[in-house]
């Protein structure tokens, strides 16, 4: 009964709460009474209700998983918060600025909804390039990471902005689990290691996303950018901070955070 109730009034209440914060209202200490998110599907209903209300085109996705075997999770990214080649976070766009170095894939042709699930080979054939990316983690909650995971999933999986940098079309030669990543803040190196993504091989999550996007958003459009989870953890920084993310075989993306 709880999920049924949530699918109506609670979905609307939580969506409206997130939209008010995005419009400038105070950050949420927690979800409104009766709006605790009971399942991933309920979280996705709130996500997409929020996206529809915001308007604009879905230009990208974020996808990840807590372990290489666990069910992935995802959130759509609107064109307004995707900066393909950008290097400056617009001042005031994010209330929190959490920096993550990530690997992002660009899809060259669409994967529309269909009755038969997409195979790994079909998803790989749709990819045209792979890139260094920096995601900015933001949240409509007062304290990042303070709420149950499903509440954060409903809040666009804490997406703030995505910056896409240099890459390569020879993406099949990249081995993400063996890729060295360096994340620097100013002159200080904050992370320098190999691998680091809790999801493991990102191709598994991209195949899952093809089905998820087909159910929730009309599939993956040509040109879609998909970022595949943090390789460095999240580092919160102040406005004006300069950060650099480098993947050994992809290149360096430098970003000024507002």
One Martini backbone bead per residue (centre of mass of N, CA, C, O) as a GRO file, in nm:
protein
  258
    1UNK     BB    1   0.055   0.063  -0.019
    2UNK     BB    2   0.292   0.267  -0.003
    3UNK     BB    3   0.367   0.271  -0.305
    4UNK     BB    4   0.092   0.361  -0.413
    5UNK     BB    5   0.083   0.632  -0.268
    6UNK     BB    6   0.352   0.743  -0.376
    7UNK     BB    7   0.272   0.745  -0.689
    8UNK     BB    8   0.125   1.011  -0.623
    9UNK     BB    9   0.134   1.239  -0.395
   10UNK     BB   10   0.438   1.196  -0.314
   11UNK     BB   11   0.560   1.256  -0.584
   12UNK     BB   12   0.460   1.548  -0.600
   13UNK     BB   13   0.582   1.657  -0.335
   14UNK     BB   14   0.882   1.594  -0.397
   15UNK     BB   15   0.905   1.739  -0.661
   16UNK     BB   16   0.825   2.020  -0.551
   17UNK     BB   17   1.059   2.042  -0.351
   18UNK     BB   18   1.289   2.036  -0.558
   19UNK     BB   19   1.191   2.279  -0.728
   20UNK     BB   20   1.209   2.494  -0.508
   21UNK     BB   21   1.512   2.474  -0.462
   22UNK     BB   22   1.593   2.537  -0.758
   23UNK     BB   23   1.444   2.833  -0.719
   24UNK     BB   24   1.571   2.913  -0.397
   25UNK     BB   25   1.509   2.752  -0.173
   26UNK     BB   26   1.567   2.592   0.086
   27UNK     BB   27   1.720   2.341   0.194
   28UNK     BB   28   1.687   2.009   0.274
   29UNK     BB   29   1.680   1.800   0.554
   30UNK     BB   30   1.433   1.641   0.426
   31UNK     BB   31   1.179   1.481   0.351
   32UNK     BB   32   0.870   1.483   0.348
   33UNK     BB   33   0.615   1.371   0.492
   34UNK     BB   34   0.561   1.059   0.330
   35UNK     BB   35   0.844   1.067   0.119
   36UNK     BB   36   0.974   0.811   0.143
   37UNK     BB   37   1.166   0.615  -0.055
   38UNK     BB   38   1.088   0.268  -0.141
   39UNK     BB   39   1.218   0.274  -0.444
   40UNK     BB   40   1.360   0.292  -0.746
   41UNK     BB   41   1.100   0.344  -0.910
   42UNK     BB   42   1.012   0.586  -0.741
   43UNK     BB   43   1.262   0.757  -0.795
   44UNK     BB   44   1.219   0.770  -1.108
   45UNK     BB   45   0.954   0.923  -1.099
   46UNK     BB   46   1.071   1.178  -0.974
   47UNK     BB   47   1.290   1.242  -1.171
   48UNK     BB   48   1.098   1.268  -1.431
   49UNK     BB   49   0.913   1.484  -1.316
   50UNK     BB   50   1.136   1.694  -1.284
   51UNK     BB   51   1.237   1.702  -1.577
   52UNK     BB   52   0.968   1.787  -1.704
   53UNK     BB   53   0.943   2.056  -1.544
   54UNK     BB   54   1.215   2.182  -1.647
   55UNK     BB   55   1.291   2.094  -1.912
   56UNK     BB   56   1.423   1.994  -2.195
   57UNK     BB   57   1.704   1.810  -2.291
   58UNK     BB   58   1.830   1.496  -2.304
   59UNK     BB   59   2.200   1.462  -2.319
   60UNK     BB   60   2.234   1.267  -2.063
   61UNK     BB   61   2.408   1.040  -1.833
   62UNK     BB   62   2.410   0.866  -1.523
   63UNK     BB   63   2.611   0.581  -1.416
   64UNK     BB   64   2.601   0.307  -1.169
   65UNK     BB   65   2.769   0.117  -0.897
   66UNK     BB   66   2.861  -0.034  -0.596
   67UNK     BB   67   2.921  -0.291  -0.769
   68UNK     BB   68   2.996  -0.528  -1.014
   69UNK     BB   69   2.702  -0.687  -0.929
   70UNK     BB   70   2.512  -0.464  -0.899
   71UNK     BB   71   2.258  -0.268  -0.941
   72UNK     BB   72   2.212  -0.019  -1.120
   73UNK     BB   73   2.215   0.342  -1.164
   74UNK     BB   74   2.026   0.648  -1.261
   75UNK     BB   75   2.046   0.970  -1.452
   76UNK     BB   76   1.945   1.240  -1.602
   77UNK     BB   77   2.076   1.493  -1.841
   78UNK     BB   78   2.063   1.808  -1.911
   79UNK     BB   79   2.174   2.046  -2.127
   80UNK     BB   80   2.208   2.275  -1.900
   81UNK     BB   81   2.435   2.058  -1.741
   82UNK     BB   82   2.603   2.026  -2.015
   83UNK     BB   83   2.968   2.053  -2.083
   84UNK     BB   84   3.099   2.045  -2.399
   85UNK     BB   85   3.415   2.183  -2.342
   86UNK     BB   86   3.398   2.304  -2.080
   87UNK     BB   87   3.564   2.523  -1.792
   88UNK     BB   88   3.304   2.665  -1.646
   89UNK     BB   89   3.129   2.715  -1.365
   90UNK     BB   90   2.854   2.861  -1.312
   91UNK     BB   91   2.761   3.087  -1.111
   92UNK     BB   92   2.514   2.936  -0.896
   93UNK     BB   93   2.433   2.652  -1.005
   94UNK     BB   94   2.561   2.543  -0.734
   95UNK     BB   95   2.546   2.471  -0.382
   96UNK     BB   96   2.728   2.236  -0.442
   97UNK     BB   97   3.090   2.119  -0.481
   98UNK     BB   98   3.142   1.809  -0.625
   99UNK     BB   99   3.428   1.632  -0.725
  100UNK     BB  100   3.460   1.416  -1.025
  101UNK     BB  101   3.631   1.163  -1.181
  102UNK     BB  102   3.549   1.054  -1.520
  103UNK     BB  103   3.403   0.828  -1.755
  104UNK     BB  104   3.293   0.904  -2.092
  105UNK     BB  105   3.034   0.828  -2.331
  106UNK     BB  106   2.970   0.834  -2.682
  107UNK     BB  107   2.687   0.831  -2.890
  108UNK     BB  108   2.631   0.791  -3.242
  109UNK     BB  109   2.366   0.620  -3.198
  110UNK     BB  110   2.065   0.511  -3.149
  111UNK     BB  111   1.861   0.356  -2.866
  112UNK     BB  112   1.571   0.249  -2.898
  113UNK     BB  113   1.292   0.120  -2.837
  114UNK     BB  114   1.234  -0.238  -2.770
  115UNK     BB  115   1.159  -0.573  -2.722
  116UNK     BB  116   1.464  -0.628  -2.744
  117UNK     BB  117   1.739  -0.650  -2.594
  118UNK     BB  118   2.040  -0.525  -2.572
  119UNK     BB  119   2.348  -0.591  -2.657
  120UNK     BB  120   2.673  -0.552  -2.608
  121UNK     BB  121   2.747  -0.518  -2.907
  122UNK     BB  122   2.539  -0.293  -2.973
  123UNK     BB  123   2.637  -0.085  -2.771
  124UNK     BB  124   2.930  -0.070  -2.871
  125UNK     BB  125   2.855   0.017  -3.169
  126UNK     BB  126   2.737   0.307  -3.061
  127UNK     BB  127   3.013   0.389  -2.989
  128UNK     BB  128   3.263   0.665  -3.052
  129UNK     BB  129   3.361   0.765  -2.754
  130UNK     BB  130   3.606   0.872  -2.501
  131UNK     BB  131   3.618   1.057  -2.176
  132UNK     BB  132   3.699   1.307  -1.990
  133UNK     BB  133   3.543   1.379  -1.666
  134UNK     BB  134   3.336   1.615  -1.474
  135UNK     BB  135   3.152   1.592  -1.187
  136UNK     BB  136   2.896   1.771  -1.023
  137UNK     BB  137   2.799   1.758  -0.698
  138UNK     BB  138   2.464   1.783  -0.598
  139UNK     BB  139   2.193   1.911  -0.380
  140UNK     BB  140   1.870   1.954  -0.219
  141UNK     BB  141   2.029   1.907   0.028
  142UNK     BB  142   2.206   2.026   0.297
  143UNK     BB  143   2.353   1.734   0.305
  144UNK     BB  144   2.563   1.545   0.164
  145UNK     BB  145   2.482   1.208   0.205
  146UNK     BB  146   2.245   1.212   0.449
  147UNK     BB  147   2.057   1.025   0.296
  148UNK     BB  148   1.894   0.802   0.165
  149UNK     BB  149   1.965   0.663  -0.133
  150UNK     BB  150   1.676   0.699  -0.263
  151UNK     BB  151   1.656   1.004  -0.220
  152UNK     BB  152   1.902   1.071  -0.400
  153UNK     BB  153   1.798   0.939  -0.654
  154UNK     BB  154   1.550   1.127  -0.685
  155UNK     BB  155   1.784   1.363  -0.686
  156UNK     BB  156   1.946   1.298  -0.952
  157UNK     BB  157   2.189   1.171  -0.813
  158UNK     BB  158   2.332   1.447  -0.737
  159UNK     BB  159   2.317   1.642  -0.974
  160UNK     BB  160   2.477   1.932  -1.137
  161UNK     BB  161   2.731   1.868  -1.343
  162UNK     BB  162   2.884   1.824  -1.681
  163UNK     BB  163   3.220   1.765  -1.795
  164UNK     BB  164   3.364   1.746  -2.124
  165UNK     BB  165   3.655   1.623  -2.264
  166UNK     BB  166   3.894   1.459  -2.363
  167UNK     BB  167   3.968   1.199  -2.622
  168UNK     BB  168   3.863   0.888  -2.796
  169UNK     BB  169   3.787   0.659  -3.064
  170UNK     BB  170   3.976   0.432  -2.922
  171UNK     BB  171   3.792   0.284  -2.690
  172UNK     BB  172   3.864  -0.031  -2.694
  173UNK     BB  173   4.163   0.014  -2.568
  174UNK     BB  174   4.033   0.076  -2.310
  175UNK     BB  175   4.108   0.015  -1.948
  176UNK     BB  176   3.955   0.124  -1.678
  177UNK     BB  177   4.081  -0.070  -1.450
  178UNK     BB  178   4.390   0.042  -1.570
  179UNK     BB  179   4.344   0.346  -1.522
  180UNK     BB  180   4.497   0.636  -1.471
  181UNK     BB  181   4.424   0.876  -1.206
  182UNK     BB  182   4.410   1.242  -1.170
  183UNK     BB  183   4.344   1.467  -0.891
  184UNK     BB  184   4.341   1.828  -0.883
  185UNK     BB  185   4.396   2.107  -0.649
  186UNK     BB  186   4.555   2.303  -0.791
  187UNK     BB  187   4.873   2.190  -0.665
  188UNK     BB  188   4.705   1.946  -0.547
  189UNK     BB  189   4.710   1.608  -0.500
  190UNK     BB  190   4.422   1.391  -0.427
  191UNK     BB  191   4.459   1.178  -0.671
  192UNK     BB  192   4.652   0.857  -0.741
  193UNK     BB  193   4.540   0.598  -0.955
  194UNK     BB  194   4.397   0.285  -1.026
  195UNK     BB  195   4.095   0.318  -1.109
  196UNK     BB  196   3.800   0.332  -0.863
  197UNK     BB  197   3.543   0.201  -0.968
  198UNK     BB  198   3.279   0.035  -0.818
  199UNK     BB  199   3.147  -0.093  -1.093
  200UNK     BB  200   3.370  -0.135  -1.285
  201UNK     BB  201   3.277  -0.225  -1.574
  202UNK     BB  202   3.102   0.003  -1.774
  203UNK     BB  203   2.954  -0.170  -1.988
  204UNK     BB  204   2.739  -0.295  -1.808
  205UNK     BB  205   2.594  -0.020  -1.749
  206UNK     BB  206   2.526   0.054  -2.045
  207UNK     BB  207   2.341  -0.185  -2.102
  208UNK     BB  208   2.140  -0.122  -1.881
  209UNK     BB  209   2.070   0.169  -1.978
  210UNK     BB  210   1.930   0.100  -2.243
  211UNK     BB  211   1.679  -0.017  -2.095
  212UNK     BB  212   1.611   0.215  -1.903
  213UNK     BB  213   1.572   0.441  -2.118
  214UNK     BB  214   1.346   0.299  -2.271
  215UNK     BB  215   1.138   0.307  -2.026
  216UNK     BB  216   1.181   0.637  -1.936
  217UNK     BB  217   1.308   0.808  -2.231
  218UNK     BB  218   1.320   0.682  -2.532
  219UNK     BB  219   1.609   0.636  -2.494
  220UNK     BB  220   1.906   0.676  -2.683
  221UNK     BB  221   2.050   0.933  -2.825
  222UNK     BB  222   2.217   1.082  -3.045
  223UNK     BB  223   2.502   1.212  -2.860
  224UNK     BB  224   2.510   1.084  -2.603
  225UNK     BB  225   2.617   1.123  -2.267
  226UNK     BB  226   2.802   0.888  -2.051
  227UNK     BB  227   2.856   0.864  -1.716
  228UNK     BB  228   3.038   0.602  -1.497
  229UNK     BB  229   3.166   0.717  -1.249
  230UNK     BB  230   3.371   0.736  -0.992
  231UNK     BB  231   3.744   0.731  -0.954
  232UNK     BB  232   3.781   0.942  -0.668
  233UNK     BB  233   3.552   1.046  -0.556
  234UNK     BB  234   3.444   1.311  -0.339
  235UNK     BB  235   3.523   1.668  -0.373
  236UNK     BB  236   3.485   1.945  -0.182
  237UNK     BB  237   3.451   2.285  -0.296
  238UNK     BB  238   3.511   2.605  -0.368
  239UNK     BB  239   3.453   2.875  -0.509
  240UNK     BB  240   3.713   2.912  -0.762
  241UNK     BB  241   3.820   2.645  -0.801
  242UNK     BB  242   4.091   2.455  -0.930
  243UNK     BB  243   4.065   2.172  -1.154
  244UNK     BB  244   4.207   1.835  -1.233
  245UNK     BB  245   4.162   1.579  -1.484
  246UNK     BB  246   4.338   1.259  -1.538
  247UNK     BB  247   4.373   1.036  -1.808
  248UNK     BB  248   4.622   0.873  -1.955
  249UNK     BB  249   4.445   0.807  -2.247
  250UNK     BB  250   4.274   1.105  -2.263
  251UNK     BB  251   4.336   1.340  -2.055
  252UNK     BB  252   4.285   1.686  -1.969
  253UNK     BB  253   4.064   1.849  -1.732
  254UNK     BB  254   3.986   2.187  -1.681
  255UNK     BB  255   3.842   2.361  -1.385
  256UNK     BB  256   3.625   2.625  -1.290
  257UNK     BB  257   3.433   2.676  -0.982
  258UNK     BB  258   3.281   2.974  -1.028
   0.00000   0.00000   0.00000
